């Protein structure tokens, strides 16, 4: 049993030495490449771009407003627009057509059932949906206000850029084939 261990040790040591010899070929190629790169002529580094002088401006307050405070007019607009009270309901369960942008949906017709006009809306994949006033569609919290034979009127709630929301009307017109 002791002889088997010795033989195994010799074979293992020989394999490691053979692998180390084989890697010298790889290092030889690497050293040749490094020598070739170092032998290339040095290239000049381009100079830094010239810094342009900025014209200075002296602020004299006289009867001008403080530039670091919002003007009273802008402040009133901000309060009016940010506090309109319109906002999407974050707890409302999303409907299937709210996964699609409004411009990717097409009105393809209407049907009347139980004295109610329903709109037929198609998405890009060709899936057809039946909608009625009150349903939601589009990614801007669009709620269907009314359905006519040739169009679906939608009220969307979009950000106003001032931390609040505003309402916008959009229309899905009957698509022509």
Buried (B, 14 or more C-beta within 10 A) or exposed (E): EEEEEEEEEEEEEEEEEEEEEEEEEEEEEEEEEEEEEEEEEEEEEEEEEEEEEEEEEEEEEEEEEEEEEEEEEEEEEBEEBEEBEBEBEEEEEEEEBBEBEBEEBBBBEBEEEEEEBBBBBBBEEEEEBEBEBEBBBBBBBBBBBEBEEEBBBBBBBBEBEBEBBBEEEBEBEBEEE
